[in-house]
């Protein structure tokens, strides 16, 4: 039997799925000694870069994306509460 989800439950499930996918397909980049990063796009976490094995997960960008998704979810959570 299907149950009706509340708006808040849908927001929570959607954001959890989005963050899970962000971590499963993170941004990769080449990190240079001077602090520069050359982006290498997004790809599955368990596959290597066929062109360059030096590419690593750009954790700074991934962290910013997770924080941004969380802030958007929080804003939607508050907006869902004000609809009642």
Order of alpha helices (4+ residues) and beta strands (2+ residues): alpha-beta-beta-beta-alpha
